[in-house]
């Protein structure tokens, strides 16, 4: 989750690289310091701007029962004083230089990022090095910041029915996987969290050999290497805990949870346990699942919105979500709300969505439909790559998933190589009742049903 929202309007045009399209992939280089710090440099000189992403390979899936939320809380506390900055000063330094900064934590990793005029790269590197090894993590700042995290949980999860629904869905969808742990942490764990836990978490995971520095923008490789060595080479390699992939793609049987709240529009989420690029036996399965995501849920002609929302008026705002980049098995999610003008039970919506999935199992998509899905995926990726932050975030997602930075370099040819029959087979293999977890968000009066 983002530590905060940060925005400087004067840098907007540069962040979007002055509207110039990225015609060819930028030059990408990689090197590793003796202490294990991995560095990825992607040269993009369309504007005099650089973004730096410090990737730390620790997230909620690394946390133990009773200690959920440590990675996210630590992300917050790191900005409350260090060897070189007073509490809150980090962002003020970046802002004075005309830049932006932020941070986020997910299940697999944490990222601290800054975007600045390229002539100020050394400032971003010095501050990132300070984050890696110079944080104070004082008791007084912990008391202040942990209350901010608890407040964030109350506002974004506890008081938001859709977020609570998603949290409960993750809990039943991952009976064997640590992906069931919420990134923000369970409130019961946040209420009993202590600063010494965060300090130990910081010492354990914030190590040069558990970090990757991603630099994208108007830079020269040799100059970057010298500056990285200046600020990071003095850190010592550490012994890291052994980690295992969060596996949960095997069929475990149908599961269901219902969350009751004062909602006007009941909602349904269907989630299937599926692999990712990091866990699949065949990458073709993942290519096909991505195409199914687009075919069912992307664009005006997507099957669910066309057939179930506009033609049948059965449901409202269907969405499909599948993230192929993760270090463990994930979920293929389909969600929708009832059409309040013609309300039907959520079970009817579920049956209608099942029928659309069965249609793909019975008949492969046409070549034209598959081409449309492929074009949507490629266009989406191209748009995301057109910003420096988008490029850096993509690299972070791949490396944080245990994949090479080059994972998607051949994405066009990989997607073009998938046949309609392979898409049909993926639907048959993964859209099964045994892999399904279902979550209903119902009005409180439905409790007696």
KOLZASE-347244 format. One line per 3 residues: number of its first residue (from 1); their letters; for each residue y, x, z of N, C-alpha, C. Coordinates in steps of 0.1 Angstrom, whole numbers. Example, Ala and Ser with C-alpha at 12.3 -4.5 7.8 and 13.67 -1.06 7.14 Angstrom:
1> as> -57 132 78 -45 123 78 -33 132 78 ~ -22 128 71 -11 137 71 0 129 79
This chain:
1> xxx> -12 8 0 0 0 0 12 9 0 ~ 23 4 -7 35 12 -7 41 13 7 ~ 46 25 10 53 28 22 66 20 23
4> xxx> 72 19 12 85 11 11 88 9 -4 ~ 99 1 -7 103 0 -20 116 9 -22 ~ 115 18 -31 126 27 -33 131 27 -48
7> xxx> 144 26 -50 148 25 -64 163 31 -65 ~ 165 39 -75 178 44 -78 181 40 -93 ~ 191 31 -95 193 25 -108 198 36 -118
10> xxx> 204 47 -113 209 56 -123 198 64 -130 ~ 186 64 -124 175 71 -130 166 63 -138 ~ 169 50 -139 160 41 -146 157 44 -161
13> xxx> 168 48 -168 166 51 -182 158 63 -184 ~ 159 73 -174 151 85 -175 137 83 -171 ~ 135 74 -162 121 71 -158 113 64 -169
16> xxx> 121 57 -177 114 50 -189 115 60 -201 ~ 119 72 -199 120 82 -209 128 78 -221 ~ 140 72 -217 150 68 -227 145 60 -238
19> xxx> 134 52 -236 129 43 -246 121 49 -257 ~ 119 63 -256 112 69 -267 96 68 -265 ~ 89 64 -275 75 62 -273 68 75 -273
22> xxx> 57 75 -266 48 87 -265 38 86 -276 ~ 42 93 -287 33 92 -299 20 100 -297 ~ 20 111 -291 8 120 -289 7 123 -275
25> xxx> -6 125 -270 -8 128 -256 0 141 -253 ~ 6 142 -241 13 154 -237 3 166 -235 ~ 8 178 -235 0 189 -232 -3 189 -218
28> xxx> -16 190 -215 -21 190 -201 -28 202 -197 ~ -25 208 -186 -31 221 -181 -35 219 -167 ~ -45 226 -163 -50 226 -149 -53 240 -144
31> xxx> -50 242 -131 -54 254 -125 -56 252 -110 ~ -62 261 -103 -66 259 -89 -62 272 -81 ~ -54 270 -70 -51 282 -62 -63 286 -54
34> xxx> -62 299 -49 -73 304 -41 -77 296 -29 ~ -68 288 -24 -71 280 -12 -77 266 -16 ~ -79 264 -29 -85 252 -34 -76 241 -39
37> xxx> -63 243 -37 -53 233 -43 -55 231 -58 ~ -58 220 -62 -59 217 -77 -46 212 -82 ~ -42 218 -93 -29 214 -99 -31 210 -113
40> xxx> -25 198 -117 -25 193 -131 -11 192 -135 ~ -8 199 -147 6 199 -152 5 192 -166 ~ 13 182 -168 14 175 -181 28 176 -186
43> xxx> 30 183 -197 43 186 -202 48 174 -211 ~ 59 168 -208 64 157 -215 80 159 -215 ~ 85 163 -226 99 168 -226 108 158 -233
46> xxx> 105 145 -232 114 135 -239 127 132 -231 ~ 127 136 -218 139 135 -210 138 146 -199 ~ 149 150 -194 150 161 -184 146 155 -170
49> xxx> 134 150 -168 129 144 -156 115 149 -153 ~ 112 150 -140 98 154 -136 94 145 -125 ~ 81 141 -125 75 134 -114 64 142 -108
52> xxx> 63 142 -95 52 149 -88 45 140 -79 ~ 32 140 -80 23 132 -72 14 141 -64 ~ 15 140 -51 6 148 -42 -6 138 -38
55> xxx> -17 141 -44 -29 133 -42 -38 139 -31 ~ -40 131 -20 -49 135 -10 -62 126 -10 ~ -73 132 -11 -86 124 -13 -91 119 1
58> xxx> -83 109 6 -87 101 17 -81 88 17 ~ -89 77 19 -84 64 19 -93 55 29 ~ -91 42 28 -98 34 38 -113 35 37
61> xxx> -119 38 26 -133 39 25 -139 51 32 ~ -130 60 37 -135 72 45 -134 69 60 ~ -129 57 64 -127 55 78 -139 49 84
64> xxx> -140 52 97 -152 47 105 -149 34 111 ~ -160 26 114 -158 13 121 -150 15 134 ~ -140 7 136 -131 8 148 -119 16 145
67> xxx> -119 23 134 -107 32 131 -101 28 117 ~ -102 15 113 -97 11 100 -81 12 101 ~ -76 16 90 -61 17 88 -55 30 91
70> xxx> -64 40 94 -58 54 98 -51 60 86 ~ -57 59 74 -51 66 62 -37 60 59 ~ -36 47 59 -24 40 56 -13 42 67
73> xxx> -17 42 80 -8 44 91 -3 58 90 ~ -11 68 87 -7 82 86 3 83 74 ~ 0 77 63 10 77 52 24 73 57
76> xxx> 25 63 65 38 59 71 44 70 80 ~ 36 75 89 41 84 99 45 98 94 ~ 40 102 83 43 115 77 58 116 74
79> xxx> 65 105 72 79 106 69 88 105 81 ~ 82 105 93 90 104 105 92 117 112 ~ 95 128 105 98 140 111 88 151 107
82> xxx> 92 163 104 84 174 100 91 187 103 ~ 85 198 99 90 211 101 104 213 94 ~ 106 205 83 118 207 75 127 195 74
85> xxx> 122 183 79 130 171 78 130 163 91 ~ 141 157 94 142 148 105 136 134 101 ~ 133 126 111 128 112 107 137 105 97
88> xxx> 131 101 86 138 94 76 146 102 66 ~ 147 115 68 155 124 60 149 127 46 ~ 136 127 45 129 130 33 135 122 21
91> xxx> 135 109 23 140 100 12 155 102 9 ~ 163 105 20 177 107 18 179 120 9 ~ 172 130 11 173 142 3 170 139 -12
94> xxx> 159 132 -14 156 128 -28 166 119 -34 ~ 172 110 -27 182 101 -32 195 108 -35 ~ 199 118 -27 211 125 -29 210 133 -42
97> xxx> 198 137 -46 196 144 -58 194 135 -71 ~ 195 122 -69 194 113 -80 180 109 -83 ~ 171 110 -73 157 107 -75 152 95 -67
100> xxx> 139 92 -69 132 82 -61 119 88 -55 ~ 115 81 -45 102 86 -39 95 74 -33 ~ 82 75 -31 74 65 -25 60 70 -21
103> xxx> 52 62 -16 38 66 -13 29 54 -13 ~ 16 56 -15 7 44 -14 -7 49 -10 ~ -14 40 -4 -28 43 0 -37 33 -6
106> xxx> -49 37 -10 -59 27 -14 -72 31 -8 ~ -83 25 -14 -96 27 -8 -101 42 -9 ~ -96 49 -19 -102 62 -22 -92 74 -19
109> xxx> -79 71 -20 -70 83 -18 -56 78 -14 ~ -48 88 -11 -34 85 -8 -25 94 -17 ~ -14 88 -21 -5 95 -30 9 95 -25
112> xxx> 16 106 -25 30 108 -21 37 112 -34 ~ 47 105 -39 53 108 -51 68 108 -51 ~ 73 117 -60 88 118 -61 91 119 -76
115> xxx> 102 114 -81 107 116 -94 122 121 -93 ~ 124 132 -100 137 139 -99 141 145 -112 ~ 154 148 -114 158 156 -125 149 169 -125
118> xxx> 145 173 -137 135 184 -137 140 197 -131 ~ 153 199 -131 159 211 -125 157 212 -110 ~ 153 200 -104 151 199 -90 136 199 -86
121> xxx> 127 204 -95 113 204 -92 110 211 -79 ~ 117 222 -77 114 230 -65 116 223 -52 ~ 126 214 -52 128 205 -40 116 196 -37
124> xxx> 111 190 -48 99 181 -47 87 189 -42 ~ 85 201 -47 74 209 -43 75 213 -28 ~ 87 217 -24 89 222 -10 87 210 -1
127> xxx> 92 198 -4 90 187 5 75 182 5 ~ 68 183 -7 54 179 -7 45 189 1 ~ 49 202 1 42 211 9 44 209 24
130> xxx> 56 204 27 59 201 41 51 188 45 ~ 49 179 36 41 167 39 26 171 42 ~ 21 181 34 7 185 35 4 192 48
133> xxx> 14 200 53 10 208 65 21 209 76 ~ 33 202 74 43 204 83 47 192 92 ~ 40 181 90 43 168 97 42 170 112
136> xxx> 52 164 120 52 165 135 43 155 141 ~ 43 143 136 34 132 141 37 130 156 ~ 49 128 160 52 128 175 48 114 180
139> xxx> 46 114 193 42 101 200 53 91 199 ~ 65 95 200 76 85 200 77 78 186 ~ 76 86 176 76 81 162 64 72 159
142> xxx> 53 76 165 41 68 163 43 54 168 ~ 48 53 180 50 40 186 59 31 177 ~ 69 37 172 78 30 163 71 26 150
145> xxx> 64 35 144 58 33 131 46 24 131 ~ 38 25 142 26 16 142 30 2 144 ~ 41 -1 150 45 -15 151 50 -20 137
148> xxx> 56 -11 129 60 -14 116 47 -18 107 ~ 36 -10 109 24 -13 102 18 -26 106 ~ 18 -29 119 13 -42 124 21 -53 119
151> xxx> 34 -51 118 43 -62 113 40 -64 98 ~ 37 -53 91 34 -54 77 21 -62 75 ~ 11 -59 83 -1 -67 82 1 -82 85
154> xxx> 9 -85 95 12 -99 98 18 -106 86 ~ 28 -99 80 36 -106 69 28 -106 56 ~ 20 -96 53 14 -95 40 -1 -100 40
157> xxx> -7 -101 52 -21 -106 52 -22 -118 61 ~ -20 -116 74 -23 -127 84 -15 -140 81 ~ -3 -139 76 5 -151 72 5 -155 58
160> xxx> -4 -148 50 -5 -150 36 -19 -154 32 ~ -22 -167 30 -36 -172 29 -43 -165 18 ~ -37 -162 6 -44 -156 -5 -49 -142 -1
163> xxx> -41 -135 7 -45 -121 11 -56 -122 21 ~ -56 -132 30 -67 -133 39 -80 -137 32 ~ -78 -145 22 -90 -149 14 -96 -136 7
166> xxx> -88 -128 1 -92 -115 -5 -99 -106 5 ~ -93 -105 17 -99 -97 27 -113 -101 31 ~ -114 -114 33 -127 -120 37 -138 -118 25
169> xxx> -133 -120 13 -142 -118 2 -147 -104 1 ~ -138 -94 3 -142 -80 3 -153 -77 14 ~ -151 -84 25 -161 -82 37 -175 -86 33
172> xxx> -176 -97 26 -190 -102 23 -195 -96 10 ~ -186 -92 1 -190 -86 -12 -195 -72 -11 ~ -192 -65 0 -196 -51 2 -204 -50 14
175> xxx> -216 -56 16 -223 -55 28 -228 -41 32 ~ -229 -32 21 -234 -19 23 -224 -8 20 ~ -212 -12 15 -202 -3 11 -190 -2 20
178> xxx> -184 10 22 -172 11 30 -160 5 23 ~ -161 0 11 -150 -7 4 -147 -20 11 ~ -155 -24 20 -152 -37 28 -141 -34 38
181> xxx> -138 -22 41 -127 -19 50 -113 -21 44 ~ -105 -30 50 -92 -32 44 -83 -20 45 ~ -75 -17 35 -66 -5 35 -57 -5 46
184> xxx> -51 -17 49 -41 -17 60 -47 -17 74 ~ -60 -20 74 -68 -20 87 -69 -34 93 ~ -79 -36 101 -80 -48 109 -70 -48 120
187> xxx> -64 -59 123 -54 -60 134 -60 -55 147 ~ -72 -58 150 -78 -54 163 -79 -38 163 ~ -80 -32 152 -80 -17 152 -66 -11 153
190> xxx> -57 -18 146 -43 -13 147 -37 -15 161 ~ -42 -25 168 -37 -27 182 -42 -17 192 ~ -53 -10 189 -58 0 198 -58 14 192
193> xxx> -51 15 181 -49 29 175 -41 38 184 ~ -44 50 184 -37 60 192 -32 72 183 ~ -22 78 187 -16 89 179 -25 100 178
196> xxx> -33 103 188 -42 115 187 -53 112 176 ~ -56 100 173 -65 97 162 -58 100 148 ~ -45 97 147 -38 100 135 -37 115 133
199> xxx> -34 122 144 -32 137 144 -45 143 139 ~ -56 138 144 -69 144 141 -72 141 126 ~ -69 129 122 -71 125 108 -63 134 98
202> xxx> -51 137 102 -42 146 94 -48 160 94 ~ -52 165 105 -58 179 105 -71 179 97 ~ -78 169 97 -91 169 90 -90 168 75
205> xxx> -81 159 70 -81 155 56 -69 161 48 ~ -58 164 54 -47 170 47 -48 185 46 ~ -57 189 36 -60 203 34 -58 206 20
208> xxx> -54 219 16 -52 222 2 -64 220 -7 ~ -76 222 -2 -88 220 -10 -92 205 -10 ~ -84 196 -4 -87 182 -5 -75 175 -12
211> xxx> -67 183 -19 -55 178 -25 -54 182 -39 ~ -47 174 -47 -43 177 -61 -28 174 -63 ~ -21 184 -68 -7 182 -72 -6 179 -86
214> xxx> -1 168 -90 1 163 -103 15 164 -107 ~ 19 171 -118 33 173 -122 34 169 -136 ~ 42 159 -139 44 154 -153 59 153 -156
217> xxx> 62 159 -167 76 158 -172 81 171 -179 ~ 94 173 -179 100 183 -186 99 197 -179 ~ 88 203 -180 85 215 -172 78 225 -181
220> xxx> 78 238 -177 71 249 -183 59 253 -174 ~ 47 255 -179 36 258 -171 38 270 -163 ~ 42 281 -169 44 294 -161 53 292 -149
223> xxx> 64 285 -152 74 283 -141 68 275 -130 ~ 61 264 -134 54 256 -124 44 263 -116 ~ 37 272 -122 27 279 -115 33 288 -104
226> xxx> 44 295 -108 51 303 -98 56 296 -86 ~ 62 284 -89 68 276 -78 57 270 -69 ~ 46 266 -75 35 260 -67 29 271 -58
229> xxx> 28 283 -63 22 294 -55 32 297 -44 ~ 45 296 -47 55 299 -36 54 290 -24 ~ 52 277 -27 52 267 -16 38 264 -10
232> xxx> 28 266 -18 14 261 -13 4 272 -11 ~ 6 284 -16 -4 295 -16 -7 299 -1 ~ 3 297 8 1 302 21 -8 294 30
235> xxx> -12 282 25 -20 273 33 -35 278 32 ~ -42 275 43 -56 280 44 -66 269 40 ~ -76 273 32 -87 264 29 -94 259 42
238> xxx> -99 246 42 -105 241 54 -120 236 51 ~ -128 235 61 -141 229 60 -138 214 60 ~ -143 206 50 -141 192 49 -153 184 53
241> xxx> -152 172 58 -163 164 61 -171 160 48 ~ -184 159 49 -192 155 38 -189 140 35 ~ -187 137 22 -185 123 18 -196 118 9
244> xxx> -198 105 9 -207 98 0 -201 87 -8 ~ -205 84 -20 -200 74 -28 -202 60 -22 ~ -193 51 -22 -195 38 -16 -202 29 -27
247> xxx> -215 29 -26 -224 22 -36 -227 8 -31 ~ -225 -1 -41 -228 -15 -38 -229 -23 -51 ~ -236 -18 -61 -238 -26 -73 -251 -33 -74
250> xxx> -260 -30 -65 -273 -37 -65 -272 -51 -61 ~ -281 -59 -67 -280 -74 -64 -285 -76 -50 ~ -277 -83 -42 -280 -85 -28 -281 -100 -25
253> xxx> -280 -109 -35 -281 -123 -32 -267 -129 -32 ~ -266 -142 -35 -253 -149 -35 -247 -150 -21 ~ -234 -149 -20 -227 -149 -7 -215 -158 -9
256> xxx> -210 -165 2 -198 -173 1 -191 -174 14 ~ -178 -174 13 -169 -176 25 -158 -186 21 ~ -154 -194 31 -143 -203 30 -132 -200 40
259> xxx> -120 -200 35 -108 -198 44 -100 -211 43 ~ -97 -216 55 -89 -229 56 -75 -226 60 ~ -66 -232 53 -52 -230 56 -44 -242 51
262> xxx> -31 -243 54 -22 -254 50 -18 -250 35 ~ -26 -252 26 -23 -249 12 -23 -261 3 ~ -14 -261 -6 -12 -272 -16 -21 -271 -28
265> xxx> -25 -259 -30 -33 -256 -43 -45 -248 -39 ~ -57 -254 -36 -69 -247 -33 -72 -236 -44 ~ -79 -226 -40 -81 -215 -49 -96 -210 -48
268> xxx> -101 -205 -59 -114 -200 -60 -114 -185 -65 ~ -122 -177 -59 -125 -163 -64 -139 -161 -65 ~ -144 -157 -77 -158 -153 -79 -158 -138 -82
271> xxx> -166 -131 -75 -167 -116 -76 -181 -111 -78 ~ -183 -103 -88 -196 -98 -91 -197 -83 -88 ~ -207 -78 -81 -209 -64 -79 -212 -56 -92
274> xxx> -204 -47 -95 -205 -40 -108 -202 -25 -106 ~ -207 -16 -115 -204 -2 -114 -190 2 -120 ~ -187 14 -118 -175 20 -124 -179 32 -132
277> xxx> -169 39 -138 -172 51 -145 -178 62 -136 ~ -175 62 -123 -181 72 -114 -195 69 -110 ~ -199 56 -111 -212 53 -106 -222 47 -117
280> xxx> -217 43 -128 -226 37 -138 -236 47 -144 ~ -248 42 -147 -258 51 -154 -254 53 -168 ~ -247 43 -174 -242 44 -188 -227 40 -188
283> xxx> -219 49 -194 -205 46 -195 -203 34 -205 ~ -213 31 -213 -211 20 -222 -210 7 -215 ~ -218 6 -203 -217 -6 -195 -202 -8 -190
286> xxx> -196 2 -186 -182 1 -181 -172 -2 -193 ~ -174 4 -204 -166 0 -216 -167 -15 -219 ~ -180 -20 -218 -182 -34 -221 -176 -43 -210
289> xxx> -177 -39 -198 -171 -47 -187 -156 -47 -189 ~ -150 -37 -193 -135 -37 -195 -132 -46 -207 ~ -140 -46 -217 -138 -56 -228 -140 -70 -224
292> xxx> -149 -72 -215 -151 -86 -210 -139 -90 -201 ~ -133 -81 -194 -121 -84 -186 -110 -89 -196 ~ -108 -82 -207 -98 -86 -216 -101 -99 -224
295> xxx> -114 -100 -228 -118 -112 -235 -117 -124 -227 ~ -120 -124 -214 -119 -135 -206 -105 -138 -200 ~ -97 -127 -198 -85 -130 -190 -72 -124 -195
298> xxx> -72 -117 -206 -59 -111 -211 -54 -118 -223 ~ -41 -120 -223 -34 -125 -235 -35 -140 -236 ~ -28 -146 -245 -27 -160 -247 -40 -167 -252
301> xxx> -48 -159 -259 -60 -164 -265 -72 -161 -256 ~ -70 -156 -244 -82 -153 -235 -90 -166 -233 ~ -103 -164 -231 -112 -176 -231 -109 -186 -219
304> xxx> -107 -180 -207 -105 -189 -196 -92 -197 -197 ~ -81 -190 -200 -69 -198 -201 -68 -207 -213 ~ -75 -204 -224 -75 -212 -235 -84 -225 -233
307> xxx> -96 -222 -229 -105 -233 -228 -104 -242 -215 ~ -102 -235 -204 -103 -242 -191 -89 -247 -186 ~ -79 -239 -190 -65 -243 -185 -58 -252 -195
310> xxx> -57 -247 -208 -49 -255 -218 -57 -266 -224 ~ -69 -264 -228 -77 -274 -235 -83 -284 -225 ~ -89 -280 -214 -95 -290 -205 -86 -293 -193
313> xxx> -75 -286 -191 -66 -289 -180 -74 -289 -167 ~ -85 -281 -165 -93 -282 -154 -88 -273 -142 ~ -81 -262 -146 -77 -253 -135 -63 -247 -139
316> xxx> -58 -239 -130 -45 -234 -131 -45 -218 -129 ~ -38 -211 -138 -36 -197 -137 -49 -189 -134 ~ -58 -189 -144 -70 -181 -142 -67 -166 -144
319> xxx> -73 -158 -136 -71 -144 -137 -84 -136 -136 ~ -85 -125 -143 -97 -117 -143 -92 -103 -140 ~ -100 -96 -131 -96 -83 -126 -109 -74 -126
322> xxx> -108 -63 -132 -119 -53 -131 -112 -39 -132 ~ -114 -31 -122 -109 -17 -122 -120 -7 -124 ~ -120 0 -136 -131 9 -139 -130 22 -132
325> xxx> -118 25 -126 -116 38 -120 -116 36 -105 ~ -127 41 -99 -129 41 -85 -141 50 -82 ~ -141 56 -70 -152 66 -67 -165 59 -63
328> xxx> -165 45 -61 -177 38 -58 -178 26 -67 ~ -188 18 -64 -190 5 -71 -179 -4 -68 ~ -176 -14 -77 -165 -22 -75 -168 -37 -77
331> xxx> -158 -45 -80 -160 -59 -82 -154 -63 -95 ~ -160 -72 -102 -155 -79 -114 -151 -93 -109 ~ -138 -95 -108 -133 -107 -101 -127 -117 -111
334> xxx> -130 -130 -109 -124 -141 -116 -118 -151 -106 ~ -105 -154 -107 -99 -163 -98 -92 -174 -105 ~ -90 -185 -99 -82 -197 -104 -79 -206 -93
337> xxx> -69 -214 -96 -65 -225 -86 -67 -238 -93 ~ -67 -249 -85 -69 -262 -91 -56 -266 -98 ~ -58 -275 -108 -47 -281 -115 -43 -293 -106
340> xxx> -31 -293 -99 -27 -303 -90 -24 -316 -97 ~ -22 -316 -110 -20 -328 -118 -33 -336 -120 ~ -44 -329 -121 -57 -335 -122 -67 -327 -113
343> xxx> -65 -329 -100 -73 -321 -91 -88 -323 -92 ~ -96 -313 -92 -110 -313 -91 -115 -304 -80 ~ -127 -307 -74 -132 -298 -64 -134 -284 -69
346> xxx> -133 -274 -60 -135 -260 -64 -148 -258 -69 ~ -158 -265 -65 -172 -264 -70 -172 -267 -85 ~ -164 -276 -90 -163 -280 -104 -157 -268 -112
349> xxx> -147 -262 -106 -140 -250 -113 -151 -239 -114 ~ -158 -237 -103 -168 -226 -103 -179 -229 -114 ~ -183 -241 -115 -193 -245 -125 -187 -243 -140
352> xxx> -175 -246 -141 -169 -245 -155 -167 -230 -158 ~ -164 -221 -149 -163 -207 -151 -177 -202 -154 ~ -187 -206 -147 -201 -202 -149 -205 -205 -164
355> xxx> -201 -217 -168 -204 -221 -182 -198 -212 -192 ~ -186 -207 -190 -180 -197 -199 -187 -184 -199 ~ -192 -180 -187 -200 -167 -187 -213 -169 -193
358> xxx> -219 -181 -192 -232 -183 -198 -230 -183 -213 ~ -219 -188 -218 -216 -188 -232 -217 -174 -238 ~ -211 -164 -231 -212 -151 -236 -226 -145 -235
361> xxx> -233 -149 -225 -247 -144 -224 -255 -150 -236 ~ -252 -162 -240 -260 -168 -251 -256 -164 -265 ~ -243 -162 -266 -238 -158 -280 -228 -147 -278
364> xxx> -230 -135 -285 -221 -124 -284 -207 -128 -290 ~ -197 -122 -285 -183 -125 -290 -183 -121 -305 ~ -174 -127 -312 -172 -123 -326 -165 -110 -328
367> xxx> -167 -104 -339 -160 -91 -342 -145 -92 -340 ~ -140 -103 -345 -125 -105 -344 -121 -106 -329 ~ -128 -114 -321 -125 -115 -307 -126 -102 -300
370> xxx> -136 -95 -303 -138 -82 -296 -126 -72 -300 ~ -122 -73 -313 -111 -64 -317 -98 -68 -310 ~ -96 -81 -308 -84 -85 -300 -85 -79 -286
373> xxx> -96 -80 -280 -97 -75 -266 -95 -60 -265 ~ -100 -53 -275 -99 -39 -276 -84 -35 -278 ~ -77 -42 -286 -63 -40 -289 -54 -42 -277
376> xxx> -58 -52 -269 -50 -55 -257 -52 -44 -247 ~ -64 -39 -245 -66 -28 -236 -59 -15 -240 ~ -59 -12 -253 -53 0 -258 -37 -1 -257
379> xxx> -32 -13 -260 -18 -15 -259 -13 -14 -244 ~ -21 -20 -235 -18 -19 -221 -17 -5 -216 ~ -27 3 -221 -27 17 -217 -16 25 -223
382> xxx> -12 22 -235 -1 29 -242 12 26 -235 ~ 14 14 -231 26 10 -224 27 17 -211 ~ 16 18 -203 16 24 -190 19 39 -192
385> xxx> 13 45 -202 15 60 -204 29 63 -209 ~ 37 53 -212 51 56 -217 60 60 -206 ~ 57 59 -194 65 64 -183 58 76 -176
388> xxx> 66 85 -171 61 97 -164 52 93 -152 ~ 57 83 -144 50 78 -133 37 72 -137 ~ 37 65 -148 24 59 -153 14 69 -156
391> xxx> 18 80 -163 9 91 -167 4 97 -154 ~ 12 100 -144 8 107 -132 -1 98 -124 ~ 2 85 -124 -7 75 -117 -21 74 -123
394> xxx> -21 74 -136 -34 74 -143 -43 87 -139 ~ -36 98 -139 -43 111 -136 -48 110 -122 ~ -40 105 -113 -43 104 -99 -55 94 -97
397> xxx> -55 83 -104 -67 74 -103 -80 80 -108 ~ -79 88 -118 -91 94 -123 -96 105 -114 ~ -87 114 -109 -91 125 -101 -95 119 -87
400> xxx> -88 109 -82 -92 103 -69 -105 96 -69 ~ -110 93 -81 -123 86 -83 -134 97 -85 ~ -130 110 -85 -140 120 -87 -143 122 -102
403> xxx> -134 118 -111 -135 119 -125 -126 130 -130 ~ -128 135 -142 -119 145 -148 -106 138 -153 ~ -95 146 -153 -83 141 -158 -84 136 -173
406> xxx> -94 141 -180 -96 138 -194 -104 126 -196 ~ -108 118 -185 -117 107 -186 -114 97 -197 ~ -101 94 -199 -97 84 -209 -91 90 -222
409> xxx> -93 103 -224 -87 109 -236 -93 103 -249 ~ -105 99 -248 -112 93 -260 -114 78 -259 ~ -105 72 -252 -107 58 -249 -108 49 -261
412> xxx> -100 52 -271 -100 44 -283 -114 44 -290 ~ -119 56 -292 -132 57 -299 -143 52 -290 ~ -142 53 -277 -152 48 -268 -153 33 -269
415> xxx> -141 26 -269 -140 12 -269 -144 7 -283 ~ -141 14 -294 -144 10 -307 -159 11 -310 ~ -166 19 -302 -180 21 -303 -189 10 -297
418> xxx> -183 1 -289 -190 -9 -282 -192 -21 -292 ~ -204 -26 -293 -208 -37 -302 -207 -50 -294 ~ -206 -61 -302 -207 -74 -295 -219 -76 -287
421> xxx> -231 -71 -292 -243 -72 -285 -243 -65 -272 ~ -236 -53 -272 -236 -46 -259 -227 -53 -249 ~ -217 -60 -253 -209 -68 -244 -217 -80 -239
424> xxx> -224 -86 -248 -233 -97 -244 -243 -92 -233 ~ -249 -80 -236 -259 -75 -226 -253 -72 -213 ~ -241 -67 -213 -234 -64 -200 -232 -77 -192
427> xxx> -228 -87 -199 -226 -100 -193 -239 -105 -187 ~ -250 -104 -194 -263 -108 -189 -267 -100 -177 ~ -264 -87 -177 -269 -78 -166 -261 -80 -154
430> xxx> -248 -83 -155 -240 -82 -143 -234 -96 -138 ~ -234 -106 -147 -229 -119 -143 -241 -127 -139 ~ -246 -124 -127 -258 -131 -121 -255 -136 -108
433> xxx> -262 -146 -104 -260 -152 -90 -263 -142 -79 ~ -273 -133 -82 -276 -124 -71 -265 -113 -69 ~ -257 -112 -78 -245 -102 -77 -232 -109 -72
436> xxx> -233 -122 -70 -221 -130 -69 -217 -132 -54 ~ -204 -130 -51 -198 -134 -39 -186 -144 -42 ~ -186 -155 -35 -176 -165 -38 -167 -168 -26
439> xxx> -154 -169 -28 -145 -172 -18 -137 -185 -21 ~ -136 -194 -12 -128 -206 -14 -116 -206 -4 ~ -105 -210 -10 -93 -212 -1 -91 -227 -1
442> xxx> -93 -234 10 -92 -248 11 -81 -253 20 ~ -77 -265 18 -67 -271 27 -75 -274 41 ~ -67 -274 52 -73 -276 65 -81 -288 66
445> xxx> -77 -299 60 -84 -312 61 -97 -312 54 ~ -100 -302 47 -113 -301 40 -124 -295 49 ~ -120 -293 62 -129 -286 71 -142 -294 74
448> xx> -141 -307 72 -152 -316 75 -162 -318 63 ~ -159 -312 52 -167 -314 40 -181 -307 42
